[in-house]
Amino acid sequence: MRASEALDEVIGRERGWLDLTTMRLFTHPGFASIFSEFLVQVYHEMHTATALMEAARTRSAALATSCPVAARLVSYWDEHILEEAGHDEWLADDMRTLGMDVDAALSTPPSPTVAEIMGTLHFWVTHTHPVAAVGYFYFAERNVANVETIDHMASAAGVPPTALKTFYRHASIDITHGRELEELVDSLPLTTTHQDLLALSTSTIIRQLGRRTESLLLRAEQSARTDTSRSSTS
């Protein structure tokens, strides 16, 4: 079995709860009221992903002379950092299009669930091996929302599709990035230890993304209950 096939098996086992929770969020009547909060969380995750890649690149370079996997990853991080540069600003521009006060929205600390995802990855990159970060990008870029899903998300949030250019762009460019990641994973001279860390990282990330999505779903439910209560007393 190729390394990418083994990773796909991990994703297949783990993703059910995340997919279900995401579907519930995007179809919940309270989604529109917490959509700006959703965008802020996505922004913080995208912004921090750049710092994650930079940390992974530094750690890969430090291990390169003694670890062929780390040596191979240096060039990947160099290329991917350039490819992803400015994508968080794309989203900030979309948020401005929607009339959000971006400076005020982004002045608050990232949510604990976003901090959990990125903090876990930073820990593994720094204290174990930078291949741990590959699992995050492998899942995120090979499982990006397609155009139909983004259309539905825009409709459910009550926003024009033209205000979600970042999501539509990623629906296109991440197809190529996903193929590149599959090729990368299969080209790495992974040991059993590397494979175990990659599987652990990927499964943990999917569960953490599920918790992040569930926290947003709870906020949507709370908002819907508040709106119902206000309607009943007016």
Backbone hydrogen bonds, N-H to C=O, Kabsch-Sander energy under -0.5 kcal/mol:
donor,donor_aa,acceptor,acceptor_aa,energy
6,A,2,R,-2.1
7,L,3,A,-2.1
8,D,4,S,-2.3
9,E,5,E,-1.8
10,V,6,A,-1.7
11,I,7,L,-2.3
12,G,8,D,-2.5
13,R,9,E,-1.9
14,E,10,V,-1.7
15,R,11,I,-2.1
17,W,14,E,-0.5
19,D,15,R,-2.8
20,L,16,G,-2.3
21,T,17,W,-2.7
22,T,18,L,-2.5
23,M,19,D,-2.2
24,R,20,L,-2.3
25,L,21,T,-2.3
26,F,22,T,-2.6
27,T,23,M,-1.1
28,H,25,L,-1.1
31,F,28,H,-2.0
34,I,30,G,-0.8
34,I,31,F,-1.0
35,F,32,A,-0.9
38,F,34,I,-2.2
39,L,35,F,-2.4
40,V,36,S,-2.1
41,Q,37,E,-2.1
42,V,38,F,-2.2
43,Y,39,L,-2.7
44,H,40,V,-2.4
45,E,41,Q,-2.1
46,M,42,V,-2.6
47,H,43,Y,-3.1
48,T,44,H,-2.4
49,A,45,E,-1.6
50,T,46,M,-0.9
50,T,47,H,-0.7
51,A,47,H,-0.9
52,L,48,T,-2.2
53,M,49,A,-2.4
54,E,50,T,-2.2
55,A,51,A,-2.3
56,A,52,L,-2.6
57,R,53,M,-2.5
58,T,54,E,-2.3
59,R,55,A,-2.4
60,S,56,A,-2.5
61,A,57,R,-2.4
62,A,58,T,-1.8
63,L,59,R,-1.6
64,A,60,S,-1.0
66,S,63,L,-1.5
67,C,63,L,-1.7
71,A,67,C,-2.3
72,R,68,P,-1.9
73,L,69,V,-1.6
74,V,70,A,-1.2
75,S,71,A,-0.6
76,Y,72,R,-0.8
77,W,73,L,-2.7
78,D,74,V,-2.2
79,E,75,S,-2.2
80,H,76,Y,-2.9
81,I,77,W,-2.6
82,L,78,D,-1.2
83,E,79,E,-2.1
84,E,80,H,-2.2
85,A,81,I,-0.7
85,A,82,L,-0.6
87,H,84,E,-1.9
90,W,86,G,-1.4
91,L,87,H,-1.5
92,A,88,D,-2.0
93,D,89,E,-2.3
94,D,90,W,-1.9
95,M,91,L,-2.5
96,R,92,A,-1.9
97,T,93,D,-2.2
98,L,94,D,-1.6
99,G,96,R,-2.0
100,M,95,M,-2.4
102,V,100,M,-1.3
105,A,101,D,-2.6
106,L,102,V,-2.7
107,S,103,D,-0.6
107,S,104,A,-0.6
108,T,105,A,-0.6
115,A,111,S,-2.4
116,E,112,P,-2.1
117,I,113,T,-1.8
118,M,114,V,-2.4
119,G,115,A,-2.5
120,T,116,E,-2.1
121,L,117,I,-1.7
122,H,118,M,-2.6
123,F,119,G,-2.2
124,W,120,T,-2.2
125,V,121,L,-2.7
126,T,122,H,-2.5
127,H,123,F,-2.9
128,T,124,W,-2.2
129,H,124,W,-1.4
132,A,129,H,-1.9
133,A,130,P,-1.4
134,V,130,P,-0.5
134,V,131,V,-0.8
135,G,131,V,-0.8
135,G,132,A,-0.7
136,Y,132,A,-0.6
137,F,133,A,-1.6
138,Y,134,V,-2.9
139,F,135,G,-2.2
140,A,136,Y,-2.8
141,E,137,F,-2.5
142,R,138,Y,-1.1
143,N,139,F,-0.8
150,I,146,N,-2.3
151,D,147,V,-2.7
152,H,148,E,-2.1
153,M,149,T,-2.5
154,A,150,I,-2.6
155,S,151,D,-2.2
156,A,152,H,-2.9
157,A,153,M,-2.2
158,G,154,A,-0.9
158,G,155,S,-0.5
159,V,154,A,-2.4
163,A,160,P,-2.2
164,L,161,P,-2.0
168,Y,164,L,-1.8
169,R,165,K,-2.7
170,H,166,T,-2.1
171,A,167,F,-1.8
172,S,168,Y,-0.8
172,S,169,R,-0.9
173,I,169,R,-2.8
174,D,170,H,-1.9
175,I,172,S,-1.1
176,T,172,S,-0.6
177,H,173,I,-1.8
178,G,174,D,-2.4
179,R,175,I,-1.6
180,E,176,T,-2.2
181,L,177,H,-2.2
182,E,178,G,-2.1
183,E,179,R,-2.2
184,L,180,E,-2.4
185,V,181,L,-2.8
186,D,182,E,-2.0
187,S,183,E,-1.2
187,S,184,L,-0.7
188,L,184,L,-1.2
190,L,188,L,-2.2
195,Q,191,T,-2.5
196,D,192,T,-2.5
197,L,193,T,-2.1
198,L,194,H,-2.6
199,A,195,Q,-2.4
200,L,196,D,-2.5
201,S,197,L,-3.1
202,T,198,L,-2.3
203,S,199,A,-2.5
204,T,200,L,-2.3
205,I,201,S,-2.5
206,I,202,T,-2.1
207,R,203,S,-1.8
208,Q,204,T,-2.6
209,L,205,I,-2.9
210,G,206,I,-1.8
211,R,207,R,-2.0
212,R,208,Q,-2.5
213,T,209,L,-2.5
214,E,210,G,-2.5
215,S,211,R,-2.2
216,L,212,R,-1.6
217,L,213,T,-2.3
218,L,214,E,-2.5
219,R,215,S,-1.7
220,A,216,L,-2.4
221,E,217,L,-2.4
222,Q,218,L,-2.4
223,S,219,R,-2.4
224,A,220,A,-2.3
225,R,221,E,-2.3
226,T,222,Q,-2.2
227,D,223,S,-2.4
228,T,224,A,-2.2
229,S,225,R,-2.4
230,R,226,T,-2.4
231,S,227,D,-2.1
232,S,228,T,-2.0
233,T,229,S,-1.1
234,S,230,R,-0.8
